[in-house]
Amino acid sequence: MMLQDGSTQLLCLTASSGVPLFTRGASKQLPFSVIGSLNGVHMFGGGQEVVLSSCETEGGGKVVWRVFQDSVMLIAVSGGGHRAPGSSKEEEVCLQRLLENVWNCMVLVLGQDELVNVRNVERLKRDLRSCFSLIDQLLEEKQEGILGTLTHCADSLVPPNPSLLQEAVDGFAQAADSEFGCLIVHGRIATATEKWWRLAPQEVVLLSALIRSLSDSGSASCDYPVFLPQGSPTVAHRLLRFQLLPGADVCVLCGPTPSLHRAETGLVGRFWSPLVETLRDCLAVGERCLPGSVSLRPGVLALLLINRETRRSVSCVRTPPHHPLGDSPSLSKARCWELLKLFYIFSISRYFTQEETPCVSPEERAQRGNSEDFLLGFSHQPQQCYLVTEECKSYGLQTAQHQLFLLLSPSVPTFALRTAATQTLSDITAATGF
């Protein structure tokens, strides 16, 4: 496919005529003839009453198609490379989730009407540029440990003093004539109003991604119009964002009032100046996402904990500074994040329950159907699974309320994995109530 191994390119075209709207991703773009062929083969299948959702190339690459609202076609092309045997299913899950996220990102920024009722293609091309920074964030996954676009659960951080911050967020949102407010620390939600958590999980995830993108722009505050892909795809709301400290932002979704100036000068200082030290304590938690009251077992390298009821998640990587004599070399931080994501995809595509979202594609339903077919070989719903490789040992645990995905050192005995997982889950929930 003429893409580098491991790279992914995203193509966006009009569904009716196949006019390219944009391409993002791999530095070496596919030739126009290849893009036309990918669109043409999908249109040919549609003419034969066949839905072409994915295929695999001779070189190990993967192509996934999806049409949204009979208006926009998104195509994800993966360069493949040296994949583990049987990993094609996991890759397709990732690419389908990417297409779904990109469509919702486009709705979030432009609104559904602009995408469905295309009056001027050239104007739409220009308007879509405002989505590029967010789309690139989805493609590049620059910030390690941000897994929400894959899990569709909000990346969260558990602060040391949650009650003080919760009271401040609630009061700040109410003063801004809003019921939707949240505090973002290191790109993760530290606390939010009740109504914010009632937004669709995908909306919470993409709003967090947008806030990270706006924060990276360097502005101290901004007033940004957004559409909620499920809750309000055709009517815009205002997203007000204010930087409290480097790495800490507070946001509200509101209507015409208050003005950005009034909120910045009259509300931010009133509610947040008394909490500067509390915010610093929250920032000190960092990428660990868990307060110091939580002590992890020595063999734990990384973890992802999902609360299935609230659709929130915490994740962290803990790489030891050295490895014991005779033990395998320590994994890098980046490799731990990669292995944690791969084990999550492995587990939910084969064993565990995926939480249903309002915008699940037919292709993803088919993927889940394949997983259910696999599960027919069991006499029960699997609640635990494990995987042993040369690099690490992984253990997954599912309860009615939680899913825990754990990476452990190869030196941890295999028979002790279950105990390590159940004890880790118990320690975190007991200390934080997560």
C-alpha positions in Angstrom: 0.0 0.0 0.0 3.1 2.2 -0.1 2.8 3.2 3.5 5.4 2.8 6.2 5.0 -0.1 8.5 2.9 0.8 11.5 1.6 4.1 10.0 -2.0 4.9 9.5 -3.5 7.3 6.9 -7.0 8.7 7.1 -8.9 9.6 4.0 -12.2 11.6 3.9 -14.3 11.8 0.8 -17.9 12.7 -0.2 -19.9 9.6 -0.1 -21.9 10.3 -3.3 -19.2 11.5 -5.7 -16.0 10.4 -4.0 -14.5 13.9 -4.0 -11.5 14.0 -1.6 -12.1 16.3 1.3 -8.8 15.8 3.2 -6.1 13.2 4.1 -4.3 13.1 7.4 -1.8 10.7 8.9 1.2 9.1 7.3 3.9 11.5 6.0 4.0 9.7 2.6 0.4 10.1 1.3 -1.2 7.6 -1.0 -1.4 8.6 -4.7 -4.7 9.9 -6.0 -5.1 6.8 -8.1 -5.0 4.6 -5.1 -7.5 6.8 -3.2 -9.8 6.6 -6.2 -9.5 2.8 -6.3 -10.3 2.5 -2.6 -13.4 4.6 -3.2 -14.3 2.8 -6.4 -14.2 -0.7 -5.0 -16.5 0.3 -2.1 -18.9 1.9 -4.6 -18.8 -1.2 -6.7 -19.7 -3.4 -3.7 -22.6 -1.1 -2.9 -23.9 -1.5 -6.4 -23.9 -5.2 -5.9 -25.7 -4.8 -2.6 -22.5 -5.8 -0.7 -21.2 -3.7 2.2 -17.4 -3.6 2.1 -16.2 -2.8 5.6 -12.6 -4.0 5.7 -9.9 -6.0 3.9 -6.3 -7.0 4.3 -3.6 -6.4 1.8 -0.8 -8.8 0.7 1.7 -6.8 2.5 -0.1 -7.1 5.9 -1.8 -3.7 5.7 -5.4 -3.1 6.6 -8.1 -1.0 5.0 -11.4 -0.1 6.7 -14.3 1.8 5.2 -17.3 3.5 6.8 -20.0 5.9 5.4 -21.7 8.3 7.8 -25.1 9.8 7.3 -24.9 8.9 3.5 -22.8 12.0 3.2 -19.1 11.4 4.2 -16.9 8.4 3.7 -14.0 7.8 6.0 -11.3 5.3 5.0 -8.4 4.2 7.4 -5.4 2.6 5.8 -2.9 0.9 8.0 0.6 0.1 6.8 0.7 -3.2 8.6 4.3 -4.3 9.3 5.5 -7.0 11.6 2.3 -8.0 13.4 1.7 -10.9 15.8 -0.3 -13.8 14.4 -4.0 -13.3 15.0 -3.7 -9.5 15.6 -5.8 -8.6 12.5 -9.0 -8.6 14.6 -7.4 -6.2 17.2 -6.2 -3.9 14.5 -9.6 -3.7 12.8 -11.2 -2.9 16.2 -8.8 0.1 16.6 -9.4 1.4 13.0 -13.2 1.1 13.3 -13.0 3.0 16.6 -10.8 5.6 14.9 -13.3 6.3 12.1 -16.1 6.6 14.7 -14.0 9.1 16.7 -13.1 11.1 13.7 -16.7 11.5 12.5 -17.8 12.6 16.0 -14.9 15.0 16.1 -16.0 16.6 12.8 -19.6 16.9 14.2 -18.2 18.3 17.5 -16.4 21.1 15.6 -18.7 21.8 12.6 -22.1 20.4 13.5 -24.0 17.7 11.7 -25.9 20.0 9.3 -22.6 21.2 7.7 -21.5 17.6 7.0 -24.8 16.1 5.9 -26.2 19.0 3.8 -23.1 19.8 1.7 -23.9 22.9 -0.4 -20.3 23.8 -1.4 -17.6 21.2 -1.4 -14.7 23.8 -1.5 -16.1 25.6 1.5 -16.5 22.3 3.4 -12.8 21.6 2.7 -11.8 24.9 4.2 -14.1 24.5 7.2 -12.7 21.0 7.9 -9.3 22.4 8.5 -10.5 23.5 11.9 -10.8 19.8 12.8 -7.2 18.9 11.8 -5.5 19.5 15.2 -8.0 17.3 16.9 -8.0 14.6 14.2 -4.2 14.6 14.3 -4.3 14.1 18.1 -6.5 11.0 17.5 -4.1 9.7 14.9 -0.8 10.4 16.7 -1.8 9.7 20.3 1.0 12.0 21.4 0.1 12.0 25.1 0.9 8.6 26.7 -1.7 7.2 29.0 -4.7 8.9 27.3 -6.7 5.8 26.3 -10.3 7.2 26.2 -10.5 7.3 22.4 -9.9 3.5 22.5 -12.0 2.6 25.6 -14.7 5.3 25.2 -14.3 5.9 29.0 -13.2 9.2 30.3 -9.5 9.4 31.3 -9.6 10.4 34.9 -7.3 11.4 37.7 -8.2 10.8 41.4 -7.2 14.0 43.4 -6.1 13.9 47.0 -8.8 16.3 48.1 -11.8 15.6 45.8 -14.5 17.2 48.0 -12.9 20.7 47.8 -12.4 20.5 44.1 -16.0 19.1 43.5 -17.5 22.0 45.5 -15.5 24.5 43.5 -16.4 23.0 40.1 -20.1 22.9 41.1 -20.1 26.5 42.3 -18.1 27.8 39.3 -20.5 26.1 36.8 -23.6 27.5 38.6 -22.1 31.0 38.7 -21.5 30.7 34.9 -25.2 29.8 34.3 -24.3 26.2 33.5 -24.8 22.7 34.8 -21.9 21.3 32.8 -18.4 21.9 34.2 -15.2 20.0 34.7 -11.6 20.3 36.0 -8.9 18.9 33.7 -5.5 18.1 35.2 -2.7 16.8 32.9 -5.3 16.1 30.2 -7.5 14.0 32.5 -10.7 14.8 34.3 -10.1 15.4 38.0 -13.7 16.2 38.9 -16.8 17.3 37.0 -20.4 18.2 37.7 -23.1 15.5 37.7 -24.5 16.7 34.4 -21.1 16.6 32.7 -20.9 12.9 33.6 -24.4 12.4 32.1 -23.1 13.4 28.7 -22.6 10.4 26.3 -19.2 8.8 27.0 -17.9 9.6 23.5 -18.8 13.2 24.1 -16.9 13.4 27.4 -13.9 11.7 25.7 -13.8 14.1 22.7 -14.5 17.2 24.8 -11.4 16.2 26.9 -9.4 15.8 23.7 -10.6 19.2 22.4 -9.6 20.8 25.7 -6.2 19.3 25.5 -5.8 20.6 22.0 -6.9 24.1 23.1 -4.6 24.0 26.1 -1.7 23.1 23.9 -2.3 26.2 21.8 -0.9 28.3 24.7 -3.9 30.5 25.3 -4.9 31.3 28.9 -8.6 31.2 28.0 -10.9 30.7 25.1 -14.6 30.7 24.0 -15.1 27.9 21.5 -18.4 26.8 19.9 -19.1 23.0 20.1 -21.8 20.6 19.0 -22.5 17.5 21.1 -22.5 14.6 18.6 -25.3 12.7 20.4 -26.9 15.3 22.6 -27.0 18.4 20.3 -25.5 17.7 16.9 -27.2 20.7 15.2 -27.2 23.4 17.9 -24.0 24.8 19.2 -23.0 25.4 22.8 -20.2 27.6 24.1 -17.2 25.9 25.7 -15.4 28.3 28.0 -11.9 27.2 29.0 -9.6 28.8 31.6 -6.1 27.9 32.6 -5.8 27.9 36.4 -2.2 26.7 36.5 0.1 25.1 33.9 -1.5 21.7 33.4 -4.8 22.5 35.1 -7.8 23.9 33.2 -11.4 24.5 34.2 -14.2 24.4 31.6 -17.9 24.9 31.3 -20.5 24.3 28.6 -22.9 27.3 28.6 -25.3 29.4 26.5 -25.0 33.1 25.5 -24.0 34.2 29.0 -21.7 34.9 30.6 -19.2 36.6 28.4 -15.6 35.3 28.3 -14.4 38.5 29.9 -16.9 38.4 32.7 -16.2 34.8 33.6 -12.5 35.3 33.5 -12.4 38.5 35.6 -15.3 37.9 37.9 -15.6 34.1 38.5 -12.2 32.4 38.0 -10.4 34.2 40.8 -13.4 34.1 43.1 -13.7 30.3 43.0 -10.1 29.1 42.3 -7.7 31.5 44.0 -8.3 30.0 47.5 -7.6 26.5 46.0 -4.1 27.1 44.5 -2.4 24.8 46.9 -5.1 22.1 46.5 -4.6 22.4 42.7 -0.8 22.0 43.1 -1.4 18.8 45.2 -3.6 17.6 42.4 -1.0 18.4 39.8 1.6 16.5 41.9 -0.4 13.3 41.4 0.7 13.5 37.7 0.5 10.7 35.3 0.2 8.2 38.2 -3.5 9.3 38.3 -3.8 7.8 41.8 -3.1 9.6 45.1 -0.3 8.6 47.4 -2.7 6.7 49.6 -2.8 3.9 47.0 0.2 1.6 47.2 0.8 -0.7 44.2 2.3 -4.2 44.5 6.1 -4.4 43.6 5.6 -6.5 40.5 3.0 -4.2 38.8 4.3 -2.4 35.8 1.1 -0.8 34.4 -2.6 -0.8 35.0 -5.9 0.3 33.4 -8.9 0.4 35.7 -12.4 1.0 34.2 -15.5 1.8 36.2 -18.2 0.3 34.0 -21.0 2.2 35.7 -19.6 5.7 35.5 -17.6 5.0 32.3 -14.5 6.5 33.8 -10.9 5.0 33.8 -7.6 5.6 35.5 -4.3 4.3 34.1 -0.7 4.5 35.0 2.7 3.0 34.2 5.3 2.4 36.8 8.7 1.5 35.4 11.4 0.5 38.0 14.7 2.5 37.8 16.7 -0.8 37.6 16.0 -4.5 37.2 17.2 -7.2 39.6 20.2 -9.2 38.6 19.1 -12.1 36.4 15.7 -10.6 35.7 14.8 -9.4 32.2 15.6 -5.8 31.3 13.0 -3.2 32.3 10.5 -2.2 29.7 10.5 1.5 28.6 7.5 3.6 29.6 6.3 3.9 26.0 6.5 0.1 25.5 4.5 -0.4 28.7 1.7 1.9 27.4 1.8 0.0 24.1 1.5 -3.4 25.7 -1.3 -2.2 28.0 -3.3 -1.0 25.0 -2.7 -4.3 23.1 -3.7 -6.4 26.1 -6.9 -4.3 26.5 -7.8 -4.8 22.9 -6.9 -8.5 23.1 -9.2 -9.0 26.2 -12.3 -7.1 25.0 -12.1 -8.6 21.5 -12.0 -12.1 22.8 -13.3 -12.4 26.4 -14.7 -9.4 28.1 -17.9 -7.4 27.6 -17.6 -4.2 25.6 -19.8 -1.4 26.9 -22.4 -0.5 24.2 -22.3 3.1 23.0 -25.1 5.0 21.1 -23.0 5.2 17.9 -21.7 1.7 17.4 -21.2 0.9 13.8 -22.5 -2.2 12.0 -18.9 -3.2 11.4 -18.1 -3.0 15.1 -21.3 -4.9 15.9 -20.0 -7.6 13.5 -16.7 -7.6 15.4 -18.5 -8.1 18.7 -20.6 -10.8 17.0 -17.3 -12.6 16.1 -16.2 -12.3 19.8 -19.6 -13.7 20.9 -19.1 -16.6 18.5 -15.7 -17.2 20.1 -17.4 -17.1 23.6 -19.9 -19.8 22.6 -17.1 -22.3 23.3 -17.3 -21.4 27.0 -20.0 -22.6 29.3 -20.0 -19.2 31.1 -19.1 -15.5 30.6 -15.3 -15.3 31.2 -14.5 -13.0 34.1 -10.7 -13.3 34.1 -8.0 -13.9 31.5 -4.2 -13.8 31.4 -1.4 -13.7 28.8 2.3 -14.6 29.3 4.9 -13.3 26.9 8.7 -12.8 27.1 8.3 -9.1 27.9 5.7 -9.3 30.7 2.7 -11.1 32.2 -0.8 -9.6 31.8 -4.0 -10.3 33.7 -7.5 -9.1 33.1 -10.3 -9.1 35.7 -13.9 -8.2 35.1 -16.6 -7.7 37.8 -20.1 -6.2 37.6 -18.7 -2.7 38.2 -15.0 -2.8 37.1 -12.6 -4.0 34.5 -8.9 -4.2 35.5 -6.1 -4.8 33.0 -2.7 -5.3 34.7 0.8 -5.6 33.3 3.3 -7.4 35.7 6.9 -8.2 35.6 7.9 -11.6 34.1 9.4 -12.5 37.5 5.9 -12.6 39.1 4.9 -16.3 39.3 2.0 -17.1 37.0 0.1 -18.7 39.8 0.2 -15.4 41.7 -1.3 -13.3 38.9 -4.9 -13.7 40.1 -4.1 -12.7 43.6 -2.1 -9.7 42.4 -5.0 -8.5 40.3 -7.8 -9.0 42.9 -5.6 -7.3 45.6 -4.8 -4.4 43.3 -8.5 -3.8 42.5 -9.4 -4.0 46.2 -6.6 -1.6 47.3 -7.6 1.0 44.7 -11.3 0.9 45.3 -10.9 0.9 49.1 -8.6 3.9 49.1 -10.4 6.0 46.5 -13.9 4.7 46.1 -13.3 4.7 42.3 
